[in-house]
């Protein structure tokens, strides 16, 4: 970043895209409009300017990040460059890891394509008898 970067405006939707939280800017805009992005605990619009030091609360699917903005960029770069734009809080990281562990430990529901096979039917019967 050069000295004239401080005079540039960095929109939150472009920053989220550049930091690789969303694959496209329209996805980032939709998330902002749905209230999945908070800046300093306040809902914002896609044109809101983001500044270094802002605390962002980002929900992507079931995952929630609480990050501090360390750098500003309007250009999407490689993942290592994007990761230098922010720092996730330790509390947020621990919470994400515990949720991921819980999801891994929970049993997955059956997902059949079409009619169950003979093997699938036997598995279903075995589960019904054990319940």
MOKANOR-V710000 format. One line per field, one symbol per residue. ss: DSSP state (~ for helix, > for strand, _ for the rest). burial: 1 if it has 9 or more other C-alpha atoms within 8 Angstrom, else 0. A space follows every 50 residues. Layout:
ss=???
burial=???
This chain:
ss=__~~~~~___>~~~~~~~______~~~~~~~~~___>>>__>>_____>_ ____>>>>>>__>>>>>>>_________~~~~~__>>>_~~~~~~~~~~~ ~~~~~____________~~~~~~~~~~~~~_
burial=00000000011111111111110010111011101111100011010001 01011111100001111111011101000001111111100110010000 0000000000000001000010000000000
